[in-house]
């Protein structure tokens, strides 16, 4: 019962962040779900619930999607997916956690130092490829997208909408790929089902937060979210390995 309550709290907070920022679910959910589930289980639960969130929001925010950029991200991700599948099949749990924590901490530093660059077609494809690799391997397409949108100074509406639209494609493909590679089980789907009420509560709260979150607050919130999650996961892995 204690683990179930913690699980629902993780999903609720992650859903609020996903709805209000467009990227928070996998970044928050995956590290903490690893405390409760095996890696493959944590990744698949994360992907299933992320698909539900993206599907629920996409019609409302579709007007803000950058279709041209979305197409390039999708094409790039197709190249990254096979490499991510290899990582998914071979990764060790401790290595898995350390990789995620390092990704989050590096991303936080890059954002804090206000790295800026221009959006180009080759970079669009590369970011899509990296996101595809990270989605199927560790269930986290968000970090490269977040860095890219922040680095190109993209508005929060376009960031959230384009990211969620990309998630619909990449999470679906990744889930099907994982089920083919290693299968799935009823526990993963029942755990996902139990969390759906928390997801929809998170959707409502997140929508309210998004309306009151200005661009500067959005940035600060991002740094705190990424940095604290990265530090927690790294220390947890080192101290309790």
Order of alpha helices (4+ residues) and beta strands (2+ residues): alpha-alpha-alpha-alpha-alpha-alpha-alpha-alpha-alpha-alpha
